[in-house]
Amino acid sequence: MTTPIYIREEKQEDRPYVFKLIEAAFKEAVYTDHQEQFLVERLRKSQAFIPELSLVAVFAEQIVGYILLSRIKIKGVNMDHDSLAVAPVAVLPEYQNKGIGGLLLKEAHERAKMLGFASAILLGHAGYYPKFGYKEAACFNIKLPFDVPSENSMAIELVENGLSGIEGRVEYPPEFFG
């Protein structure tokens, strides 16, 4: 790809296309309920939605990728902590394995740091996300509210020691559950 890919905030008029992009990106995925596009629609209407962290990747005037980071809590014993959920990261099938997902992650991480967030949590492929600094959430004593393999439950410190002293159970907004 010689034409540069750029990342920008999603616009209102992008939303129908993003819906179809997410649907296409997850169509052949095995470990999914194939409902990610509906999750995004619900999150956009929620208090968890952060417009500055709803990003598209554009290549040759076409949206080829999407990422959303939304507000979550890590419920500790004595205190709750703000964090972000990374869901989804989606790239059109014909553009997958070209580094676009990584570009979206890096840009989303930078924007999240600028907004004052110190960490992010995701459920994803154990072979992919560690390349971008993700570690098993269990390393930070963070648990998801449902049973998943430990290697697929991951967290990242967006700033140094962003999860230092923080442990507990992730609390997703109700929109994550339909």
trRosetta pair geometry for C-beta under 8 A, 3 or more apart (Angstrom, degrees):
i j d omega theta_ij theta_ji phi_ij phi_ji
1 5 6.9 30 134 -39 146 102
1 59 6.6 -50 -158 -151 138 131
1 98 6.5 72 -12 -178 131 133
3 59 6.2 113 98 -168 113 77
3 60 5.0 75 99 -66 164 84
5 57 5.5 4 178 -177 114 102
5 58 6.8 156 -159 75 62 44
5 59 4.8 -27 -103 -82 85 92
5 64 7.4 -80 -130 51 115 127
5 100 6.2 -131 -163 -111 164 90
5 103 6.1 95 103 95 130 173
6 57 7.5 163 84 -153 29 57
6 58 5.5 -20 64 58 78 97
7 55 5.4 15 -177 177 102 124
7 56 7.1 170 -149 85 59 39
7 57 5.5 -30 -95 -98 76 66
7 58 7.6 168 -90 14 25 78
7 103 6.2 -169 -50 143 122 102
7 104 6.3 159 -113 -104 128 57
7 107 4.3 134 90 67 164 180
8 55 6.8 163 86 -150 25 79
8 56 6.1 -19 64 60 74 85
8 58 6.5 2 17 -5 107 123
9 51 6.5 47 -168 152 124 83
9 52 6.1 -57 -107 -128 125 43
9 54 6.6 60 -160 75 73 72
9 55 6.2 -61 -105 -101 38 65
9 56 7.8 35 135 17 13 83
10 14 4.9 -131 -161 72 80 139
10 15 7.1 85 166 -73 120 68
10 18 6.3 12 -136 -63 130 153
10 51 7.6 -125 60 -162 88 73
10 54 4.3 -65 25 127 123 98
10 55 6.3 -140 -30 -98 84 12
10 56 5.1 105 -89 -26 76 102
10 66 7.2 43 -81 -134 124 101
11 14 4.8 106 56 -9 72 104
12 15 6.2 -33 -173 -12 40 116
13 16 8.0 -39 -178 20 46 94
14 17 5.6 -75 -168 51 56 108
14 18 5.3 57 140 -30 90 110
14 56 5.9 -114 -172 -43 154 154
14 63 6.1 112 -150 -66 110 158
15 18 5.5 -53 -137 36 32 113
15 19 6.4 42 159 -27 64 99
15 44 7.6 42 -123 -101 127 169
16 19 5.6 -47 -154 26 33 117
16 20 6.9 26 153 -11 63 104
17 20 5.9 -58 -155 39 36 107
17 21 6.2 41 148 -24 68 107
17 63 5.5 109 126 48 129 135
18 21 5.3 -51 -143 35 34 117
18 22 6.3 35 158 -19 67 102
18 37 7.9 159 125 -133 71 91
18 40 7.1 -120 132 133 116 156
18 56 6.7 -105 -92 -91 111 115
18 63 6.7 -65 -78 139 72 152
18 66 5.1 105 -146 -94 100 152
19 22 6.2 -58 -154 34 25 107
19 23 6.5 25 150 -18 61 110
19 37 4.8 84 -155 -167 66 121
19 40 7.4 -160 -98 75 66 127
19 41 7.1 35 -102 -60 109 110
20 23 5.5 -54 -147 38 33 116
20 24 6.2 32 156 -18 67 107
20 37 7.8 67 -53 -121 18 147
21 24 5.9 -59 -149 39 28 108
21 25 6.1 29 154 -24 65 109
21 63 6.2 -83 -64 116 152 106
21 64 7.6 170 -138 -156 129 19
21 65 7.5 -178 170 -109 136 15
21 66 5.7 118 102 -9 134 124
21 90 5.9 123 130 124 92 124
21 92 5.8 -72 -144 -71 88 85
22 25 5.6 -53 -143 34 30 114
22 26 6.4 4 166 2 64 111
22 36 5.1 -135 172 103 117 106
22 37 4.1 155 87 -81 123 85
22 40 6.2 -168 -50 -1 169 143
22 66 6.2 -62 -67 61 91 140
22 88 6.0 114 -138 60 111 142
22 90 4.5 -94 -111 -92 65 176
23 26 6.7 -78 -150 47 21 92
23 27 6.5 48 152 -62 62 93
23 34 7.7 53 -142 -175 67 86
23 36 7.9 -171 -77 63 43 90
23 37 4.9 -14 -56 -33 82 147
24 27 5.6 -27 -149 -16 32 120
24 92 5.9 8 103 -131 131 69
24 93 6.0 -109 153 -11 97 99
25 29 7.7 23 131 -32 63 120
25 36 7.9 -65 76 73 106 145
25 66 7.9 -141 -13 39 155 99
25 88 7.6 149 93 137 136 138
25 90 3.7 148 58 -162 165 93
25 91 5.7 119 -122 55 122 34
25 92 6.3 -85 -76 -89 87 25
25 93 6.6 -176 -110 -50 46 67
25 96 7.6 136 -138 -69 85 116
26 29 4.5 -48 -156 15 65 129
26 32 5.2 -104 -169 118 117 166
26 34 5.7 169 123 -119 113 60
26 36 5.3 129 -23 18 160 130
26 37 7.9 -151 32 -27 128 89
26 88 7.3 -68 -56 -153 128 159
26 90 6.7 -60 -34 -116 92 110
27 34 7.1 61 -112 -129 38 112
27 93 7.5 -51 42 -52 111 129
28 93 7.2 72 16 -105 123 130
29 32 4.4 40 105 9 122 130
29 34 7.5 166 60 -82 99 75
32 35 7.8 -169 163 22 90 64
32 36 6.8 -36 -165 -34 128 109
35 38 4.8 -47 -177 40 83 115
35 39 6.1 96 124 -30 84 93
35 178 7.6 -17 154 -87 153 103
36 39 5.3 -49 -150 30 38 118
36 40 6.6 40 153 -21 67 99
36 87 7.3 -132 -138 173 100 87
36 88 4.4 33 -168 -45 133 145
36 90 6.8 154 122 -67 145 129
37 40 5.8 -48 -154 31 34 112
37 41 6.8 35 148 -18 62 103
38 41 5.5 -49 -150 35 39 114
38 42 6.5 38 151 -17 67 102
38 178 7.7 25 122 -114 124 78
39 42 5.8 -58 -152 38 31 108
39 43 6.2 28 154 -19 67 109
39 87 6.8 -52 131 135 145 110
39 88 7.2 106 74 -28 128 100
39 175 7.0 112 -156 144 65 90
39 176 6.6 32 -143 -126 111 49
40 43 5.7 -55 -143 38 30 110
40 44 6.4 39 156 -29 64 102
40 66 7.9 9 -114 143 156 138
40 68 5.8 167 -119 -20 97 159
40 88 6.9 -68 -58 17 110 97
41 44 5.9 -49 -152 24 29 115
41 45 7.3 16 155 -8 58 106
42 45 6.2 -71 -164 39 35 104
42 46 6.5 34 146 -31 69 117
42 175 3.9 170 135 -160 114 105
42 178 7.6 -146 -60 -123 165 28
43 46 5.3 -63 -147 28 39 119
43 48 5.8 -71 -150 84 88 111
43 49 5.2 134 151 -78 75 93
43 68 6.6 110 94 159 150 146
43 70 5.1 -93 -165 -83 131 160
43 173 7.4 117 -116 69 81 134
43 175 5.1 149 -78 122 59 146
43 176 7.8 47 -76 -69 103 65
44 49 5.2 91 -128 -112 28 151
44 54 7.3 59 -100 -100 92 156
45 49 7.2 106 27 -17 17 144
45 175 7.6 162 64 -107 85 139
46 49 5.3 126 64 -18 72 95
46 70 7.5 49 78 -166 120 137
46 173 5.6 113 168 144 149 154
46 175 4.7 -96 -55 -30 150 147
47 71 7.1 -60 122 58 74 137
47 173 7.0 -180 62 -121 84 142
48 70 4.2 54 145 168 102 112
48 71 4.2 -143 -143 53 67 86
48 72 7.0 37 -139 -64 121 55
48 85 7.8 2 178 29 130 115
48 173 4.2 -119 -41 -18 139 151
48 175 6.6 -141 32 33 132 129
49 54 7.2 4 -164 -47 93 127
49 70 5.8 -34 -93 -123 40 109
49 71 7.8 -63 -1 11 17 95
50 53 4.3 35 91 25 111 111
50 54 7.2 169 86 -23 57 84
50 69 6.7 -31 54 92 122 81
50 70 6.3 173 10 -118 88 52
50 71 6.5 111 -36 -36 109 90
50 84 8.0 -58 18 -119 142 112
50 115 7.0 75 -175 -177 143 168
51 54 5.7 -56 -149 25 40 113
52 111 5.9 -162 148 171 98 124
52 115 6.3 151 88 -71 140 135
53 67 7.9 -75 170 116 71 90
53 68 6.7 87 125 -159 83 48
53 69 4.0 -76 167 58 131 96
53 70 7.1 179 94 -69 126 44
53 84 7.1 -111 -179 -144 163 138
53 108 6.0 77 -152 -149 84 92
53 111 6.0 173 -93 107 73 123
53 112 6.1 58 -105 -78 126 85
53 115 7.3 -76 -50 6 112 157
54 66 8.0 -9 -175 -167 69 95
54 67 7.9 -170 -145 93 33 53
54 68 5.2 9 -111 -111 72 86
55 66 7.0 160 89 -152 53 50
55 67 5.1 -5 59 57 99 90
55 68 7.7 -179 23 -78 66 44
55 104 6.1 165 97 -148 120 88
55 107 6.2 177 179 105 166 121
55 108 5.8 -143 17 -79 140 91
55 111 7.4 156 -60 17 134 156
56 63 4.7 -44 -175 -137 130 111
56 65 6.7 144 -165 83 54 57
56 66 5.4 -19 -106 -97 68 73
57 63 7.1 111 71 -158 50 61
57 64 5.4 -61 97 67 99 81
57 65 3.4 18 33 53 122 108
57 66 7.3 -122 12 -53 80 35
57 91 7.3 -8 46 -111 138 90
57 100 5.0 141 124 -167 168 105
57 103 6.2 96 -112 90 129 120
57 104 5.5 -84 -48 -69 117 101
58 61 6.8 2 180 -122 108 16
58 62 6.8 154 -155 74 67 32
58 63 5.7 -41 -97 -94 72 54
58 64 7.0 128 -125 12 21 84
59 62 5.9 -31 71 63 69 85
59 64 4.7 -4 22 -2 112 139
59 95 6.9 163 28 -125 150 142
59 100 7.6 -72 -37 -103 129 128
63 66 7.1 37 169 -61 114 93
64 91 6.3 19 145 -155 79 78
64 92 5.0 -84 -155 16 68 115
64 95 4.4 42 -180 7 123 174
64 100 6.1 -90 111 -141 110 160
65 89 7.8 -5 -173 -177 104 71
65 90 6.5 169 -153 94 60 55
65 91 4.3 -14 -103 -103 97 77
65 92 7.1 -104 -66 1 57 74
65 95 6.8 -117 -52 105 94 135
65 100 4.4 -176 -46 152 149 121
65 101 6.6 -154 -144 -76 137 52
65 103 7.6 108 74 69 158 103
65 104 5.3 -128 138 -53 129 135
66 88 7.2 48 99 85 98 91
66 89 7.7 177 92 -151 55 35
66 90 4.8 -2 57 59 94 100
66 91 7.9 -175 23 -74 60 44
66 104 7.3 68 121 -133 10 149
67 86 7.1 -26 -168 -158 103 89
67 88 7.4 -119 -126 102 47 48
67 89 5.0 5 -106 -110 93 71
67 90 7.5 180 -73 24 49 65
67 101 7.9 120 -71 -146 114 61
67 104 4.1 148 -23 164 131 120
67 105 6.8 180 -113 -71 158 48
67 107 7.9 143 48 70 141 98
67 108 5.0 -95 116 -54 139 143
68 86 7.7 144 85 -155 51 44
68 87 6.5 -39 77 87 96 43
68 88 6.5 42 32 35 99 49
69 84 4.4 12 179 176 106 131
69 85 6.8 163 -154 75 56 43
69 86 5.5 -21 -100 -96 83 62
69 108 5.3 140 -23 -180 125 120
69 112 5.7 -52 110 -80 164 124
69 117 7.9 -175 147 69 136 171
69 120 6.2 -62 -136 -123 121 125
70 84 6.6 137 65 -155 25 77
70 85 5.4 -21 61 54 80 96
70 87 7.4 -59 23 55 104 85
70 173 7.2 -77 136 15 125 128
71 82 6.7 -46 -149 -154 95 95
71 83 7.9 122 -157 77 51 40
71 84 6.6 -51 -98 -106 33 62
71 85 7.8 2 85 11 13 88
71 173 7.1 66 85 -39 83 122
72 82 7.9 129 77 -161 45 50
72 83 5.3 -34 74 77 91 86
72 84 6.4 117 21 -141 91 12
72 85 4.6 86 -29 -35 130 99
72 121 6.5 -72 65 42 148 123
72 170 5.8 4 157 -167 136 95
72 171 6.4 164 -176 77 84 55
72 172 5.5 -35 -121 -104 114 52
72 173 7.0 -120 -101 -19 67 78
73 80 4.8 -17 -169 -173 121 116
73 81 6.8 132 -163 66 66 42
73 82 6.6 -44 -106 -100 63 42
73 83 7.0 123 -129 26 15 85
73 170 7.4 143 84 -159 49 48
73 171 4.4 -11 67 56 99 109
74 80 6.8 152 74 -162 48 61
74 81 4.4 -17 56 60 101 100
74 82 8.0 -47 16 34 83 5
74 83 5.3 56 -25 -6 103 130
74 119 7.9 0 -23 83 138 140
74 121 7.7 141 -74 -43 105 141
74 142 6.0 -56 -136 -128 126 112
74 166 5.8 69 95 169 147 113
74 167 7.6 -134 160 161 124 10
74 168 4.8 124 160 67 83 110
74 169 7.3 157 -159 74 61 25
74 170 5.8 -34 -103 -95 68 56
74 171 7.4 176 -96 13 17 81
75 80 5.4 -23 -110 -108 55 89
75 168 4.8 -153 85 160 46 132
75 169 5.1 -21 56 62 101 81
75 170 7.6 150 11 -119 82 5
75 171 5.0 70 -30 -28 112 119
76 79 4.9 2 64 65 125 61
76 80 6.3 -171 22 -87 81 30
76 81 6.3 60 -21 -12 116 100
76 166 6.6 -106 -72 -153 128 63
76 167 6.2 92 -118 72 95 53
76 168 3.9 -115 -85 -52 49 137
77 167 8.0 13 -10 83 93 92
77 168 6.9 -152 -24 -93 56 103
80 168 7.8 -124 -117 99 52 168
80 171 7.7 -40 -137 26 117 133
81 119 7.9 32 136 38 122 130
81 166 4.9 -20 -8 -137 171 126
81 168 7.3 148 21 34 105 132
82 117 6.9 -109 125 -120 106 81
83 117 7.0 98 -145 -162 37 105
83 118 7.6 -70 -107 66 72 74
83 119 4.7 -40 -128 85 103 99
83 120 6.4 160 176 -101 92 28
83 121 5.7 56 136 -11 135 105
83 155 8.0 -42 -162 -138 146 107
83 170 7.5 -79 65 -122 136 94
84 112 5.8 -76 -16 -138 162 138
84 117 5.4 33 -28 -170 118 153
84 119 7.1 180 26 100 80 53
84 120 4.3 -32 73 -110 101 83
84 121 7.0 170 84 22 48 70
85 120 7.3 146 -102 -163 9 78
85 121 5.7 -35 -105 71 60 89
85 122 6.8 120 -166 -91 60 60
85 170 7.7 103 -85 -174 102 131
85 172 6.3 49 -65 -116 153 96
85 176 7.4 -50 140 -88 175 134
86 89 6.5 6 162 -40 104 102
86 105 7.5 30 -149 -121 143 88
86 108 7.2 112 -120 119 103 149
86 120 5.2 60 -37 166 105 123
86 121 7.1 -171 11 81 83 36
86 122 4.0 -36 58 -79 105 118
86 124 7.6 -34 94 -32 114 134
87 122 6.5 160 -54 -130 84 86
87 123 7.2 22 -83 38 122 88
87 176 7.7 60 85 -122 150 105
89 101 5.2 78 158 -148 123 100
89 104 6.0 151 -143 95 98 134
89 105 6.5 -3 -113 -66 141 92
89 124 7.6 24 27 -110 119 142
91 95 5.3 -118 170 92 103 98
91 96 4.9 136 96 -87 118 71
91 98 7.9 -171 173 42 148 93
91 100 4.8 126 -120 85 133 124
91 101 5.3 -92 -29 -57 130 88
91 104 7.8 -157 -69 -6 99 140
92 95 4.7 61 66 22 91 107
92 96 7.3 -139 90 -35 43 79
93 96 5.7 -35 -149 -4 36 118
95 98 5.6 -78 -178 29 64 133
95 100 5.6 23 145 -4 111 152
96 100 7.6 -94 -106 42 35 113
96 101 7.5 28 -134 -26 71 116
99 102 5.0 -55 -162 43 64 118
99 103 6.1 70 141 -27 83 98
100 103 5.5 -50 -148 33 36 112
100 104 6.4 37 153 -19 66 103
101 104 5.7 -54 -151 36 32 112
101 105 6.4 34 152 -20 66 105
101 128 7.7 -18 113 178 144 129
102 105 5.6 -52 -146 35 33 112
102 106 6.3 30 158 -17 66 106
102 131 7.2 -56 -108 108 117 122
102 132 6.4 -169 -133 -79 81 117
103 106 6.0 -56 -145 38 29 108
103 107 6.2 23 159 -14 64 110
104 107 6.1 -61 -145 41 27 107
104 108 6.0 26 158 -19 65 111
105 108 5.8 -60 -145 39 26 109
105 109 6.2 29 157 -22 65 106
105 129 8.0 179 -123 -129 155 77
105 132 5.0 -28 129 -146 147 161
106 109 5.7 -53 -149 33 29 113
106 110 6.5 28 154 -18 63 105
106 132 7.0 -131 -66 -141 75 113
107 110 5.8 -54 -150 36 33 111
107 111 6.3 28 155 -15 66 107
108 111 5.9 -57 -145 41 31 108
108 112 6.1 34 155 -23 65 108
109 112 5.7 -57 -147 36 28 113
109 113 6.5 30 154 -21 63 103
109 120 7.1 -106 -105 0 79 143
109 132 7.7 -171 -39 169 145 114
109 156 7.3 -56 -115 113 121 143
109 158 5.6 -171 -163 -126 86 100
110 113 5.8 -53 -152 32 31 111
110 114 6.6 29 151 -17 64 105
111 114 5.6 -53 -150 36 35 113
111 115 6.5 28 152 -14 65 107
112 115 5.7 -61 -151 41 33 108
112 117 4.3 -56 172 57 93 126
112 120 6.5 20 150 -60 172 119
112 158 5.6 -102 100 -127 114 161
113 116 7.8 76 180 -50 31 11
113 117 6.6 -89 -81 63 31 72
113 118 8.0 72 -115 -98 69 38
113 158 4.9 -160 -76 154 91 116
113 159 6.1 130 -130 -60 104 93
117 120 7.2 60 142 -62 129 83
117 158 5.9 49 108 41 82 155
118 157 6.7 -23 161 -156 79 71
118 158 5.6 -169 -170 51 25 97
118 159 4.9 -66 -134 33 78 107
118 162 3.3 -179 166 -150 92 99
118 163 7.2 169 127 -53 106 54
119 155 6.1 -1 -176 -175 114 103
119 156 6.5 165 -153 83 66 51
119 157 5.6 -35 -99 -110 87 47
119 158 5.9 -152 -79 1 26 91
119 162 4.6 163 -60 134 84 116
119 163 5.0 82 -91 -66 143 95
119 166 7.4 -140 -7 73 158 154
120 155 7.0 166 86 -153 45 58
120 156 5.2 -3 55 52 89 97
120 158 6.3 77 -11 -50 95 111
121 137 6.3 43 -135 -99 99 128
121 142 6.8 -125 -106 142 124 143
121 144 7.6 157 169 -88 129 91
121 153 7.8 -10 -170 -174 97 75
121 154 7.2 159 -156 91 52 49
121 155 5.0 -20 -102 -100 71 82
121 170 5.6 -168 132 -104 170 141
122 129 6.5 -166 77 -121 132 158
122 134 6.8 -55 45 -124 112 145
122 154 5.4 -15 64 67 82 95
122 155 7.8 162 20 -84 64 37
123 144 6.7 59 -77 -102 111 158
123 148 5.9 -67 -138 -171 117 175
123 152 5.7 35 -164 145 70 95
123 153 6.0 -16 -105 -99 75 59
123 154 7.6 157 -94 22 25 78
124 128 6.5 -84 145 67 114 114
124 129 5.0 97 89 -35 129 134
124 134 7.7 19 59 125 121 171
124 152 6.3 -178 62 -163 26 77
124 154 6.3 -54 44 25 93 125
125 128 4.1 55 84 12 114 112
125 129 6.5 143 70 -11 66 90
125 152 7.2 -13 -96 -122 17 88
126 129 7.4 -58 -124 38 22 95
126 130 7.1 24 -179 -19 55 113
126 149 7.7 -64 -46 108 130 121
126 151 3.9 9 -102 150 142 107
126 152 5.7 -79 -51 -77 92 58
126 154 7.8 162 -107 -56 61 122
127 130 7.6 -62 -154 26 17 106
128 131 6.5 -61 179 15 40 113
129 132 5.8 -64 -164 40 54 104
129 134 3.9 -14 143 41 105 147
129 154 5.3 146 106 80 144 169
130 133 7.5 179 -164 36 40 6
130 134 5.4 -98 -85 70 42 79
130 135 6.9 72 -116 -87 89 46
130 154 7.5 -129 -66 -130 69 142
132 156 7.2 -43 115 -94 88 151
133 156 4.9 78 109 -137 99 117
133 157 7.7 -103 156 48 120 64
134 154 4.0 40 171 164 119 133
134 155 6.7 145 -150 68 78 20
134 156 4.8 -67 -93 -61 63 101
135 139 4.8 -44 137 36 122 149
135 140 7.4 115 87 -26 113 99
135 154 6.4 152 75 -150 24 86
135 155 6.4 -33 64 64 75 72
135 156 7.2 126 13 -90 73 56
136 139 5.1 111 73 -16 81 97
136 150 5.5 30 -156 156 129 89
136 151 6.1 -60 -95 -110 113 41
136 153 6.6 54 -158 79 71 74
136 154 6.1 -68 -105 -102 29 66
136 155 7.8 11 128 21 21 83
137 140 5.9 -64 -168 44 51 101
137 142 4.1 -88 177 81 100 100
137 143 6.9 152 118 -85 122 24
137 144 6.9 101 61 -37 160 85
137 150 7.8 -136 49 -160 79 69
137 153 4.5 -69 21 135 120 94
137 154 5.8 -167 -38 -126 82 10
137 155 4.3 95 -104 -19 76 107
137 170 7.8 -46 -163 -35 155 122
138 141 7.1 34 -165 -86 43 29
138 142 7.2 -118 -75 54 25 58
138 143 7.4 48 -92 -84 71 69
138 150 5.2 -11 -16 -155 139 114
138 153 7.0 82 -28 86 84 115
139 155 7.6 -146 57 50 95 108
140 155 5.3 -63 20 68 142 150
140 163 4.5 -25 -143 142 139 142
140 166 6.9 0 170 83 113 84
140 167 6.5 -170 145 -98 69 75
141 167 3.4 -12 101 -131 116 123
141 168 7.6 53 124 -16 90 33
142 153 7.9 -157 103 149 89 112
142 155 5.6 70 55 -46 147 150
142 163 7.2 -71 -36 -159 131 134
142 166 7.4 17 -74 121 110 90
142 167 6.2 -135 -67 -140 61 55
142 168 6.6 3 -119 59 68 48
142 169 7.6 145 -164 -101 59 22
142 170 6.5 61 175 -46 102 92
143 153 7.5 11 -147 159 42 156
143 168 7.5 -102 32 135 83 31
143 169 4.9 -31 72 -108 96 72
143 170 7.0 -140 93 5 45 81
144 148 5.9 6 60 24 145 116
144 153 4.9 -130 -16 -127 120 129
144 169 7.6 64 178 -159 6 74
144 170 5.3 -18 -117 38 52 124
145 169 5.8 84 -80 172 78 110
145 170 6.0 -114 -22 76 87 77
145 171 6.8 75 -51 -101 135 45
145 172 6.7 -124 24 7 130 96
148 152 5.2 -99 154 79 114 115
148 153 5.3 130 83 -52 117 103
149 152 4.8 76 70 8 90 107
149 153 7.4 -174 91 -7 46 88
150 153 5.9 -64 -148 38 36 106
155 163 6.3 69 143 -73 135 158
156 162 8.0 21 127 68 55 138
157 160 6.8 57 138 -129 129 15
157 161 6.6 113 -162 29 148 4
157 162 3.5 156 -156 39 83 105
157 163 5.1 -115 -86 2 98 93
157 164 7.9 48 -117 -27 139 76
158 162 5.3 100 41 -89 62 169
159 162 4.5 117 55 -72 72 107
161 164 3.7 -11 -171 -18 92 131
163 166 4.8 -102 -162 54 62 113
172 175 8.0 -114 151 59 96 66
172 176 3.9 -30 149 20 135 154
172 177 7.2 128 95 -31 122 93
173 176 6.0 120 67 -11 63 95
174 177 5.9 -69 -166 41 54 103
175 178 8.0 95 -170 -37 36 10
